């Protein structure tokens, strides 16, 4: 299953995504963690040192595109692949922990059964000449071509705000967990996300964070209703983990909340037909909006109407 943690800056999505990744991994489940935030802190939140940095996906787009296109006759070269390019017959599909550039060359082994991919930070060379979508484009291509099976998880810590909606990236997930503080700003992001996603088959669930008391819970319920799954308050264990202290065990309330998140993910029904249809729709939209001009080709022709994901 493909999962994203989203929310406004400072809401705690990196902390909660790392806790969920740790929770899945502790139960023996295979997980690929993806740091797609402009502030790259997921590795540190997973217990890695500051020196342990995954190779930036955004710096290796040509290699990744060339691998993914395979011998797909609809894609003439890696240069004509854009972030929304969907797979077709002849494309190389990805499998969790497969032998491909994503999982072997560019993934950091955090622990057995847990790998970390990272878009890479915004650098001085990017300032004034690039947008962060050039980084997250590698994640979108990864998700477009990944065939994840039962009991396999990809958990993405997304960049803050509504940048997820700058392409079709928001439709690449089985569940979007929106981390919301019990404040006006916190719930406004929820309204923004649900407004954008209204016409698409997207599951958005709210995880409350920095909840102090029952009044905070009531506030979240008032503004997000049944979409509120669970919430987190003050946790000495989380503070210990964030300080790098080893062996801190999450309290019972935190474990129960993590179980709720996993149950929500596991109950989602995989619909590969809708997944592929939405990929094609956003690719055509991007082609007409900017990508045809950028590449000098009609990229809508890259959509293969005969392609289907393997059963």
Residue pairs with C-beta under 8 A, 6 or more apart in sequence:
1 148
1 152
1 153
1 154
1 174
1 175
1 265
1 266
1 268
1 270
2 143
2 146
2 148
2 154
2 156
2 172
2 173
2 174
3 20
3 153
3 154
3 155
3 156
3 173
3 174
3 175
3 176
3 177
3 265
4 155
4 156
4 157
4 158
4 164
4 170
4 173
4 175
4 176
4 177
5 13
5 14
5 16
5 17
5 20
5 155
5 156
5 157
5 158
5 177
5 179
5 207
6 13
6 158
6 164
6 176
6 177
6 178
6 179
6 193
7 13
7 160
7 178
7 179
7 180
7 186
7 189
8 160
8 161
8 181
8 185
8 186
8 189
9 160
9 161
10 160
11 160
11 179
11 180
11 181
11 186
11 189
11 209
11 210
12 179
12 181
12 209
12 210
12 232
13 37
13 157
13 158
13 160
13 177
13 179
14 37
14 39
14 41
14 42
14 45
14 157
15 45
15 209
15 238
15 242
16 177
16 179
16 207
16 209
16 232
17 33
17 42
17 45
17 155
17 156
17 157
17 177
18 33
18 42
18 45
18 46
18 157
19 238
19 241
19 250
19 254
19 258
20 155
20 177
20 258
20 261
20 262
21 31
21 33
21 46
21 114
21 155
22 46
23 250
23 255
23 258
23 261
23 262
24 31
24 153
24 155
24 262
25 31
25 111
25 113
25 114
28 113
29 113
29 151
29 152
29 153
30 96
30 97
30 113
30 114
30 151
30 152
30 153
31 113
31 114
31 115
31 153
31 154
31 155
32 96
32 97
32 103
32 107
32 114
32 115
32 116
32 117
32 153
32 154
32 155
33 42
33 46
33 110
33 114
33 115
33 116
33 117
33 155
33 156
33 157
34 42
34 116
34 117
34 118
34 119
34 139
34 142
34 154
34 155
34 156
34 157
35 41
35 42
35 43
35 54
35 116
35 117
35 118
35 119
35 157
36 118
36 119
36 135
36 136
36 139
36 156
36 157
36 158
36 159
37 157
37 158
37 159
37 160
38 121
38 122
38 132
38 135
38 159
38 160
39 121
40 53
40 118
40 119
40 120
40 121
42 116
42 118
42 157
43 52
43 53
43 54
43 108
43 110
43 116
43 118
44 50
45 241
45 242
46 110
46 114
46 116
47 110
47 241
47 244
47 246
48 108
48 110
48 116
52 108
53 108
53 118
54 106
54 107
54 108
54 116
54 117
54 118
55 105
55 106
55 108
55 118
55 120
56 118
56 119
56 120
56 121
56 135
57 64
57 102
57 106
57 117
57 118
57 119
57 120
57 135
57 138
57 139
57 142
58 119
58 120
58 134
58 135
58 137
58 138
59 120
60 101
60 105
60 106
60 138
61 134
61 137
61 138
62 78
63 101
63 105
64 101
64 102
64 106
64 138
64 141
64 142
65 78
65 81
65 85
65 141
66 78
67 92
67 100
67 101
68 81
68 85
68 87
68 91
68 92
68 94
68 141
68 145
69 75
69 77
69 78
69 81
69 85
69 90
69 91
69 92
70 90
70 91
70 92
71 90
72 87
72 88
72 89
72 90
72 91
72 304
73 90
74 88
74 90
74 301
74 302
74 303
74 304
75 81
75 85
75 88
75 91
75 302
76 297
79 295
80 295
80 297
80 299
80 302
81 141
81 302
82 137
82 283
82 286
82 287
82 291
82 294
82 295
82 299
83 133
83 136
83 137
83 138
83 140
83 141
83 167
83 286
84 140
84 144
84 167
84 168
84 279
84 282
84 283
84 286
84 287
84 291
85 141
85 144
85 283
85 299
85 302
86 144
86 276
86 279
86 280
86 283
86 302
86 303
86 304
86 307
87 93
87 144
87 145
87 304
87 307
87 309
88 302
88 303
88 304
88 307
89 304
89 306
89 307
91 145
91 307
92 100
92 145
93 145
93 146
93 147
93 309
93 310
94 100
94 102
94 103
94 142
94 145
94 146
94 147
95 146
95 147
95 148
95 149
96 103
96 146
96 148
96 149
96 152
96 154
97 103
97 115
102 117
102 142
103 115
106 117
107 115
107 116
107 117
108 115
108 116
108 117
108 118
109 115
110 116
117 139
117 142
119 135
119 136
119 138
119 139
120 135
122 132
122 135
126 134
132 159
132 163
133 163
133 166
133 167
136 159
136 163
136 169
137 167
139 156
139 169
140 167
140 168
140 169
140 172
143 154
143 169
143 172
143 173
144 172
144 279
146 154
147 309
147 310
148 154
153 265
156 173
158 164
161 189
162 189
162 192
162 193
162 196
164 170
164 176
165 193
165 196
165 197
167 282
167 286
168 278
168 279
168 281
168 282
168 283
168 285
168 286
170 176
170 196
170 197
170 200
170 202
171 200
171 201
171 202
171 275
171 278
171 279
171 282
172 275
172 279
173 202
174 203
174 265
174 268
174 270
175 203
175 204
175 205
175 264
175 265
175 268
176 193
176 197
176 202
176 203
176 204
176 205
177 205
177 206
177 207
177 229
177 261
178 189
178 190
178 193
178 204
178 205
178 206
178 207
179 206
179 207
179 209
180 186
180 187
180 189
180 190
180 206
180 207
180 208
180 209
180 220
180 224
181 208
181 209
181 210
182 208
182 210
182 211
182 212
182 216
182 217
182 219
182 220
187 219
187 220
187 223
187 224
190 204
190 206
190 223
190 224
190 227
191 223
193 204
194 204
194 227
197 204
200 278
201 271
201 274
201 278
203 268
204 227
205 227
205 229
205 264
206 220
206 224
206 227
206 228
206 229
207 229
207 230
207 231
207 232
207 257
207 261
208 216
208 217
208 220
208 228
208 230
208 231
208 232
209 231
209 232
210 232
210 233
211 217
211 220
211 231
211 232
211 233
212 233
212 234
216 231
217 228
217 231
220 228
220 231
221 228
229 260
229 261
229 264
230 256
230 257
230 260
230 261
231 257
232 238
232 254
232 257
233 253
235 250
235 251
235 253
235 254
236 248
236 251
237 248
237 249
237 250
237 251
237 254
238 248
238 250
238 254
240 248
241 248
250 258
272 308
272 309
273 308
275 309
276 307
276 308
276 309
280 303
283 299
283 300
283 302
283 303
284 300
284 303
286 299
287 298
287 299
287 300
287 302
288 300
291 299
292 298
292 299
292 300
